[in-house]
Amino acid sequence: MSEVPLDAYLLGVDEPVEDLVEILPEQPFAPSGVQVPVELLDQLSPMLRLRRTPPALVEAGLAQRHGGLTPIGQHLSRLHRDPDHRLRVDATAPDGQTGHLEASFREGYAAVLATPSPLAPAPGQQRYDVDPFIDVVDAAQVPGVLAAWIGLRPAWSLATEPATFPRRYLDARLRSPSAPPPPEADAHLRHVWDQTWTPWTLRVTAGPTVREMLRTTRTGMVEVRPAETPGDIHLGAAHSSMVWGELIRCALACTV
Amino acid sequence: MTTTGTMPTVTCPTTGVTLPVPPGWEQVDAPGCTLALAGPPRPAARNGTEMRASVVVTAHPHTDGTSSDVHALGHAALAAATLEPGSQPIAYDPLPLPGAIGSRRLIISATQGSLPVEITQILAVTGHHALSITATRPVGYLGDPGATTSTVLDGIDLGEGA
């Protein structure tokens, strides 16, 4: 008999699989790079000549004390101000705070600007409306950074019914965790509905894509798509491997 | 190496596991592994750093005390995946594999040196062994067929001795 804890819900429907929440700890997102006020980032220019260089830029190694930008500052400025493509993820914490990650791509590199993540939060009280961290990375590193930021992790995805229902049920659930699912919801959808949700969106300039997603505690990522009937949505599981593949495709699309 | 169909294959004499060998790939020596394949060097980062995608098979017979429980095998792999700095388990699911009593697929985002890589581990419990088939490929330039490992993973044959 296995001593590995099993997922109680799935064991109850005769699917004896590992309890991934129990055996796999959350991995909080750890931003890399330097923390810089966003208004200073927007001022960055290769031609930067300020009477007094902001100390934050000097401390971050982006500008010289008596002059223009450092080489890394110039590189970052080009990426931030004039990218070939951008990719952005926004997420809303249960308390309503928002965080975001933006990657600006150019010539195989990316400037990644990230606040702390509501999707992969650090333990304890976390503020998301703080100055972002910014780092310059090889574009191939972006999918891994994105996966860490959105808290992508193994989960048991469930096929839920109905696949299509009025959006008002979802909006009510996003406003209040106690809002009920559609009356015809099957047991799997009710189980998904009972999880803690963190909504997030992905936008990519290298395509028309805007993806609306939910991160759920035990049932992984769930995608929300508009249905043909106005006012209705499709709600469906997005297996972690599919989301990972999508992150890679998006980053590659921004690179070429 | 033998050829079945259109692609050469190689069979591990210890476990009976057979893998296809895509064009440009070759069998290589890897300590501790019963079978190892490596692809051609390919650029894997903007600075031109090259990497060879690889697939390695490790096997432990149940007679050495290795668990024959796929839950325990998966649990151990998940735990190991969280120990490496910069390593993040991404996906985990049952993978029907003919000849296996139980099997799982684990996908990990990790780094090898400074290169971002995707690691796919196929974990399988057979009648005689606990098998781990681990594919590593660069995240960058996945559109390059020379860097793909899916051809090898899609062609796994655990063999009649499983």
Chai-1 contact restraints between the chains, C-beta under 6 A:
chainA,res_idxA,chainB,res_idxB,connection_type,confidence,min_distance_angstrom,max_distance_angstrom,comment,restraint_id
A,S2,B,D69,contact,1.0,0.0,6.0,A-B,restraint_1
A,S2,B,H71,contact,1.0,0.0,6.0,A-B,restraint_2
A,S2,B,A72,contact,1.0,0.0,6.0,A-B,restraint_3
A,V4,B,H71,contact,1.0,0.0,6.0,A-B,restraint_4
A,V4,B,A72,contact,1.0,0.0,6.0,A-B,restraint_5
A,V4,B,H75,contact,1.0,0.0,6.0,A-B,restraint_6
A,E18,B,H71,contact,1.0,0.0,6.0,A-B,restraint_7
A,E18,B,G74,contact,1.0,0.0,6.0,A-B,restraint_8
A,I23,B,H75,contact,1.0,0.0,6.0,A-B,restraint_9
A,L24,B,L78,contact,1.0,0.0,6.0,A-B,restraint_10
A,Q27,B,Q88,contact,1.0,0.0,6.0,A-B,restraint_11
A,G108,B,R46,contact,1.0,0.0,6.0,A-B,restraint_12
A,D138,B,A45,contact,1.0,0.0,6.0,A-B,restraint_13
A,D138,B,R46,contact,1.0,0.0,6.0,A-B,restraint_14
A,A140,B,A45,contact,1.0,0.0,6.0,A-B,restraint_15
A,A140,B,P116,contact,1.0,0.0,6.0,A-B,restraint_16
A,A140,B,V139,contact,1.0,0.0,6.0,A-B,restraint_17
A,A140,B,G140,contact,1.0,0.0,6.0,A-B,restraint_18
A,Q141,B,P116,contact,1.0,0.0,6.0,A-B,restraint_19
A,P143,B,V139,contact,1.0,0.0,6.0,A-B,restraint_20
A,G144,B,S109,contact,1.0,0.0,6.0,A-B,restraint_21
A,G144,B,P116,contact,1.0,0.0,6.0,A-B,restraint_22
A,A147,B,S109,contact,1.0,0.0,6.0,A-B,restraint_23
A,A148,B,Q88,contact,1.0,0.0,6.0,A-B,restraint_24
A,L152,B,I90,contact,1.0,0.0,6.0,A-B,restraint_25
A,P154,B,P89,contact,1.0,0.0,6.0,A-B,restraint_26
A,P154,B,A91,contact,1.0,0.0,6.0,A-B,restraint_27
A,P154,B,Y92,contact,1.0,0.0,6.0,A-B,restraint_28
A,S240,B,I90,contact,1.0,0.0,6.0,A-B,restraint_29
A,S240,B,A91,contact,1.0,0.0,6.0,A-B,restraint_30
A,S241,B,A91,contact,1.0,0.0,6.0,A-B,restraint_31
A,S241,B,I107,contact,1.0,0.0,6.0,A-B,restraint_32
A,W244,B,I90,contact,1.0,0.0,6.0,A-B,restraint_33
